[in-house]
């Protein structure tokens, strides 16, 4: 098997396994936008696990940056602006609230549980992403 496919397969297994573990431990679907959004308006006894979950995501990314021999693939490319990425992140945040969840909530957890709305949402996410990349490449080429 091609090592690139193996890395993707293993990463997918880790994401799915981590999502399943989070669901079993907390009884909540671990979509990132929901975890973060409900941290801003916490219910009683729900703050600590949400903080641990989000800090684990940040720590995991930081560890990957430090350990990866190909760390440059995780950097902002030359000529790109951090402000554009920040604005894009904010727009994505609004979109996830509008769509009732994010790609991890719908694409990993919801589809894994066979939720129809998650299947529709994931198709829309993918189509919008493909459209955006196509337009971006047309405008920047």
Buried (B, 14 or more C-beta within 10 A) or exposed (E): EEEEEEEEEEEEEEBEEBBBEBBEEBEBBBBBBBBBBBBEEEEEEBEEBBEEBBEEBEEEEEEEEEEEEEEEEEEEEEEEEEEEEEEEEEEEBEBBEEBBBBBBBBBBBBBBEEBEEBBEBBEEBEEEEEEEEEEEEEEEE
